[in-house]
Amino acid sequence: MARLAIIGILAKLALDSVSVIMPASLEWLLMPFIPLLGIGSLVIWVAAVEKDEEKIDCELSEKEQPLQLSSMIGNIAFIVLIVLIASNVTVSLLGSSSMTIISMAIFDMLILAFIAITGDIFRILRRLLILRRSSSTKLTMRVTLLFVLAFLFSSTLHFVFGVVDAMAIVISSGGLAAVWFFLRLNQNDWINALPRKDKIFLLRRTIFSLFTCLLVPGLLIHDSVDGNNGLESAYMSIGFCVVFASGIYGAALSRLFFSILFSLPTAQFIDRRNYEVESLIELNRLALSDTSIENIVTTIMFRAMEATRAEGAWCEALAPQSSDYIVLASAVLTDEHIAWFHRSSEFESKVLRSQEQILISNVEDDHNLAYLAKFPQPLARSVLAMPLFAGQKRVAMLVLVKRDAYGFQGDDLRILRAFQHNVKIVLDNAKLLRESIENERIKRELSLASSMQNTMLPQKLPEIAEFDIDIRCVPAAEVGGDYYDFVQLENGMWCLIIGDVSGKGIPAAFYMAHVKGIVLSLAGMAKSPSDFLLKVNNALYGNMEKHAYITMSVCMFDTDAKELVLVRGGHCPTFLKQNRAVAVVTPKGLGIGLAANSLFVPTLQEMHIPYSEGDIAYFFTDGVSEAKNTIDEEFGYEPILDVLRGVQDGETSKVINETIMHEVRSFVGTAPQHDDITSVVVRCVQSKAQNSLVTSSSNGEYQTVER
Amino acid sequence: MSHNFDIQSTKQGNVQILRIKGFLDAHTAHLLEKAIEDKVKAGESFIIVNFKDLDYISSAGLGVFMVFIEEIRSNGGDIKLVEMKPKVFTVFDLLGFPMLFDILSNEQEALSKFQV
């Protein structure tokens, strides 16, 4: 759209010139179009510029970069020059008087070329202006347009209608536009960010463009001095348009020229800053995509070499558990070279094991290090060493070398120091990333183990005549060591098994699975609870780590003899409530896996406890009695015994267990749960009981599985 | 849990006395295990563990004593446990440790048993 407007403006200028050379009788045909075309085009242009301004964003395409735009002006100005020279030659060859068809055709082509070229330059300037727009950009644009408008009309007046006085307005409006543009085009800060070599390139282009822009109007003014016929006059109209345009370009270009000139001395610092930003971006990208220290270190090494223009480099880490070193990455230097550096223990301890940056400007200054320069070919007269840290840990040593003494400057040290900070962040990131991946993996495995372990506990309680049983299990961490089960012995009697594996976490869970297997395979062969326990001890003793053991209570529901048969292998006591009296029952017995059967069997006591309706037996693991509150006090036995004492006739196991668990929860409060909790209430009922099993997750939400 | 656990070791004749203090649980058990292991490796066979300042013991803590007892006894030595607080003793008692270990009231008693 903007281009359309510019073509419109230039077409108006073209019509101006055509009207001059046309026969006077036809002039009236064009007259109404000329001012309309001019005004219309300007309106379209203003609209286009403002629309364009809204649209433009930060990310510029390659072609839209200011550097490209600026250098394009130079190219186009050069084409203008060529076209002008060509037109000059054409005009002088054809002669001013011979108005042949051919000369008219060539002339038309020239006009079209001017239109296209000038339009393009205008577009570029507009682009440059909008690129670094400020709040006054619109004003600048409009004022410039005002000058253009004044220029167009005055030129029409002068050339088409022959008003001589209008010439003054033509020149002054053109000049004012140029000066205005020069003053307003101050948004040249993009030049500062250019690398030095781009600046020099741009400077050359600007000088060339400026020269061309000045040459074009000069050439035209020179031409316009001779001749005064129709063609020359038309040529003048175009010519003035070019002079005007050149003035504006000249203004823009000279502004550009000075900006570049002034920013050249600081170019080196800008380059360095650019390099740092680039390094940081690259290192950050690396930190996100790569977690291997080797890859990161290799990139760092090459970056550091570039920054200091080092001739060789390597990066080494200390081998674990020895004073040896491992080369992580090297450039130019071979393993043989690196070994040569390690020949001196002094160099090794002073430089290669240093915790700080070290610069050796000339190895020959120190007779201990002079050997470094004496490798078959001179290897390193100056050495710069920089340790790389991840967290507090020194992970590697980066060594940069140059063949010449005093090769590294203080500046190199400074840039490396800034660099080292970035490197530390990258290495830290990589380390954290690796750790979090590992943590995530362990978490996943633990939760898998936990769900597997849950399937090892009975999903359904068996129907045991005359008993109402309620079990609650609240695991502490992801996996724990509590175990309970119901098995039938050889005689077909049901047994409750409750156990706890010493220790916590994965090892405890592993043993628990082990115990479950042993329990299931041995139960059917056991004649009595004590026989069962000694079989289990026999299977486990000597097959576990020495410090591991299992405590286990087994209670057989002997519905024939109407008694509970109780054995205890080191487990917590059982609480019994009979005839309103509550007792702590602790049959003798060693923990499972602590001693061979030769000692285990003689010390195992089997208790036979006759039961009657309303009797209650309570089994638990130490997670209940050793539950701790926020001030580290233990729950103990008493609160449980109190609950049992207070049990009313007819209260179901479920209600009793809920009361006990409620006591535990309110005692513990907000303190973390350290151990698995398993709580079992067995109540003797005459009628068939409603047994229920409650399992829960550690968040304390219970699910009841009714049978 | 960041409870402290500390071991002080002294030697009386050919008897090694370890005085343990604080909390002996899954987090600190390895410290005691290391201490006893060092003594056993150094050829010590007569060991007294004094529980006077031990406030708490967990199942993992109990396991430690099982690790070396066999080896020590096969060398003709023993581990004797003395001066347990009642609460600590209950834990040992539940597990049946009194049937496996000599649990005595003081160091002197243990020393005289070793002399015999």
Interface residues (C-beta under 8 A of the other chain):
Chain A: D500 S502 G503 K504 K546 H547 A548 Y549 T551 G570 H571 C572 P573 T586 K588 G589 L590 G591 L594 A595 L599 T603 D622 H674
Chain B: M1 A26 A29 E33 S59 A60 L62 G63 V64 M66 V67 F68 E70 L94 L95 G96 M99 L100
